[in-house]
Amino acid sequence: MKTSSVTRKTKETEIKLTLPVAESSISTGIGFFDHMLTAMSFYAKLPLELSVTGDLNVDAHHTVEDVGIVFGEALSSALGDKRGIRRFAHAYIPMDEALAFVALDICGRVYTQLDAEFPQESVGEYDSCLTEEFLRALCHHAGITLHARVTGKNAHHMTEALFKALGTALGDAVQITGSEVTSTKGVL
């Protein structure tokens, strides 16, 4: 995987992301989101450098969604033509009472399905509904088909299990397993 850097500047956010790097450094201004991105990048074995200035005085929505956009663009750029990657992957991750499942295909076709009912509306300053916004933006900009499901009673555990499952599946999907494009068509 080649190194990719993406910068995005809007009236709402300013983001710079580079992956992969030697060691992760993540600062979004949203403590719980930093924790989730750290877990995701750790389990994906894709350390990233991320700095964000966002309009957190409004809420966390623009920051979370725009990080998904930038992460998706950087991942897509780093994978190039996707030659040799495993492409498909899945992971089940438990965390206490929560259980998350993620299945994905890095294929260029975009679809995001999240089945989750978070019992608490927020975890710290992170609104639970933003998880779906992040996943949708990531998949749209990286060309990923994603199916995810999480059950549980604690929104923190549920969200963390989901991000760990996403990281684990991403890490497996981007592994080089050959030299050809993983498709019976010969292209993705």
Secondary structure, DSSP 4 states (H G I P E B T S, - for coil): ---EEEEEE-SSEEEEEEES-SS-EEE-S-HHHHHHHHHHHHHHT---EEEEEE-TTT-SHHHHHHHHHHHHHHHHHHHTT-TTB--EEEEEEEETTEEEEEEEEESS--EEEEE---SSSEETTEETTHHHHHHHHHHHHHTEEEEEEEE-S-HHHHHHHHHHHHHHHHHHHTSB--SS-SSTTS--
